[in-house]
Amino acid sequence: MKPSARDRLVGGLKERRERHQERHRLIRIAAAIGGFLIVIVGIIMIPLPGPGLLVVAVGLAVLALEFAWAEQLLERTVDRISDAGEKVRTANRLEQTLLVLLGAVVAAGALTLVYVWDVPFLPL
């Protein structure tokens, strides 16, 4: 039987965690801080159009090298991403069109707010 993507992720994560535990303490602290920052950015991105949930999963994967609770949360997040992908694949044409239109409206609203509030696209 072919292992699922989730099984490969969990198995690979356990191997990487063992290697990570041998690294210097400062590298491990930096990885934990980086993981938390990636998760925070992903959470901010969730309501916006884009891969917010995927960014959260990447951050959790980094945190899972140090923390067992992050591994459990990562497994649940991967399951939710898989479920969301399946819902999109099985949606009918009308639902897919409405989803694209909703994304366009949210993006247009975000751009309008950026323009009205005079928020620079790039920090200078």
N, C-alpha and C positions, 0 to 999 in steps of 0.2 A: 504494500500500500504506500502511495506517495505521501510524504509528510506535507502538511499544510503550511502556508506561509506563517501562521501563528506559531506552529511547532518549531519551525526553523528559527524564528525570531527568538523564542524563549531559550532554545538550545544554544544558539549563538551568543545570547546575552550572558548566559551562565559561564561560558568559556571566556568572554571578554571581561567579566567581573573578576574572575580568578587572576587574569593577567593584570588588571587594573589595581588589585589589592597589593601587588608587589611594587607599585610605583611610589615615588617619593611623596611624602605627605603634602607638600605644597602643590604638587600637580593634582593630587586628589581634591584638595580644597578648591583649586581653580576650576576643576571640572564640575564640582558641585555648584559653585557660584554661577558658572556659565550655564549649567542646566536649569537653575532657577530663573535666570534671565531669559532664556529661550522659552520656558513655559509661560512666563509673564507676557512676553511679546505675542506668543500664540494665543493666549487668552484675550488679549486686546484685539487680535485679528479675527476672532471668531465671529463677531457680528458684522464685520466688513467682508466685502467680496474677496475671496482669496483662500488660501490653504491654512486657515487658522488651526483647525483640528490636527492637521498634519504637522504643523510646527510644534504644537503642544506634545504630540507623540515623539518628535525628535528630542525635545527637552526632557521628556520623561525617560527616554532611552539613555540619555546622558546621566540623569539622576539615578537610574536603576543600577548603574555601576557601583554606586555607594549605598543606596537605600533599598531595602526589600519592599517597603510600601510603594515606592515608585514603580517597581517591577509589576506589582499587582495592578496598580492604576494604569500602567502601560498596556497590560493585557486587556483590560476592560476597554481602553481607548481604541486599541486595534480592532476589537470586536465591534465597537460602535462605528468606526470608519468603514469596516466591511459591510455592516448592515446598511449604512447610508449609501454606499456604492451600489448595493443590491437594489435598494429602493429607487435609485435614479435609473438603473438599468431596466427595471420592470415598470417604470412610469410610462403612461401613455403619452402620445405626442402633445396633447393639450397641457398636461402637467409639466412636461419638459419646457414647453414654450413659456408657460407662466413663470417657471423658475428662472429662466433666462431673463425675462422681462423684469422680474423682481430684482435680480442682480444688477441689471442696467439702471433701474430706478435708484437703488441704493448707491451705486457708483456715481450717478449724476448728482444725487443729494450730497454726497461727500465732496465732490468737486465744487459744487455750489457753495458749501460751507467754507471750503478752503479759499474760494475766491472772495466771498463776502467778508470773512474774518481776516483776509489778507495774510494767510499762512503761507510761508515760503515752501516750495516743494523740496528744496535742498537747504539744509542748515548752512548758513554762511558765517 
